[in-house]
């Protein structure tokens, strides 16, 4: 009987075997019965389709593909929008988006953390520090009008937290200048001709033509200035607006309006009503034809005032070389106000001779050799203007030899006349916009440039403001209260102190008492927080009726603050408050808008007022004596110290000069 074939399972096949000489029967018995496969071998066959379950639909990943497409479309659209914005709109949309994003971040940060014990900040000071840095970086990154806004903040930063003061003290640094290609494009767009054709200059050394520097001599937030000598030998300053400003200004001002509106609603501060007036002023500052008009108007006003004619000079404007974005004016040789050493070091020029260009005299023409050297430079250098420093002497250590008292007196006289007599006020008189020259008599001549930002005071408001200043000096609280109430201001004391730039001691101090009420005995963090909260309410009460509040006061206050800073920087050589008050009182006599009867009555009051002003002289000369013997600073420094002391009572810390940095 035949046996079925033996099949081994996988376990048996993998078992190690040792073969010995054994019989076939013995070998067969070594396999356990359960390991034998007795079925016939059958090849594997797949199951029939009918026996399988219903097939599941294949995975298409529709959601993943949908979001991937959206991401690709969004990236592509963002890239195209960014390229178009950069190419055709000077990155205006990007800058606006950056502004809204950071504005929202700062608003949320203050909304959440502005309290005695911030949940996400170490202290209120740390909260101020990080938001000051955010805002500063935004303004510097956006440039253009944002720098103007930053400078406006910097001028008032003394009433901001110290963290903002430290960050914003560098806002007056020179801005980057545009390339010559951009400058040439602006000139071509405005005049339809090349710079060579417009100004009659040559960059190839043509002796029959003038010359122009491609590199700017100065660069600011909105424009930059190039030196040129026309064909007739006249040296001019060509102020060219930066190419991107025209595209950016509308978006920038719109973003400014939106952010201010949000902050007004969110923080309950009456800010938005001031925005239209500020926006209008900033927009006019980008119109160089308006600036030319302001310069010519101011030149006529100065020439008509005997007390200023010969002491103040306004550069001549060449209207045929001006446009909306290009302004050409007389080139000024002089010393900047911030160069105190050059103002005061001994004069080493010829006696009875003034510094270059004084009284509008033509600048000394260069020699033939210098002209040939200049023509040679045009192919290899950028600086072509001849240096005129002969007045410094052979050792180069000379100066204008001027009295700082005369310099500062001229300045205060000029801006007081603008404010009280003419009603046309230059609102950007920082040291960079003021040149000083020496007259043959040894007296200073003040040259005022950059006439883009002016405000006009109507006669009624100008007379009220003059009377307001006169009332401040005589502690006439009834008249003071009536005037500020008509302006919609509820707290006369605080506004009086802000105007004088010193504590006003003639009031009843009810506001200060209300702010300090209920603060004793609390820990420092809670006290500082509550003070700042009450100060916000104080600001709201100062603004009072927003419809009545004269918006010109925004820029008048800016002018006063800058002039005060100039006087302090030069060591307080003059009694600024007395000079300003005297002009306020005298303008009520000299104003052409008043009748003869009013002038005669005001003249009698002016004589009495002059006698009252003697008390300010006592304070001024006392401070000068203390300053001479080294027991303190000048009058402005003492005023600053008093303001700091008063400000601490209001929860505000003043700790730097307006032009520090």
Secondary structure, 3 states (H helix, E strand, C coil): CCCCCCCECHHHHCCCCCCCCCCHHHHHHCCCHHHECCCCCCCCCCCCHHHCCCCCCCCCCHHHHHHHHHHHHHHHHHHHHHHHHHHHCCCHHHHHHHHHHHHHHHHHHHHHHCCCCCCCCCCHHHHHHHHHHHHHHHHHHHCCHHHHHHHHHHHCHHHCCHHHHHHHCCCCCCCCCCCHHHHHHHHHHHHCCCHHHHHCECCCCCCCCEEECCCCCEECCCEEEEEEECCCCCEEEEEEECCCHHHHHHHHHHHHHHHHHHHHHHHCCCCHHHHHHHHHHHHHCCCHHHHHHHHHHHHHHHHHCCCCECCEEECCECHHHCCCCEEEEECCCCEECCCHHHHHCCCCCCCCCCCCCHHHCCCCCCCHHHHHHHHHHCCCCCCCCCCCCHHHCCCCCCCCCCCHHHHHHHHHHHHHHHHHHHCEEECCCCHHHEEEEECCCCCEEEEECCCCCEEECCHHHHHHHHHHHHHHHHCCHHHHHHHHHHCCCCCHHHHHHHHHCCCCCCCCCHHHHHHHCCCCCCCHHHHHHHHHHHHHHHHHHHHCCCCCCCCHHHHHHHHHHHHHHHHHHCCCCCCHHHHHHHHHHHHHHHCCCCCHHHHHHHHHHHHHHHHHCHHHHHHHHHHHHHHHCCCCCCHHHHHHHHHHHHHHHCCCCCCCCCCCC
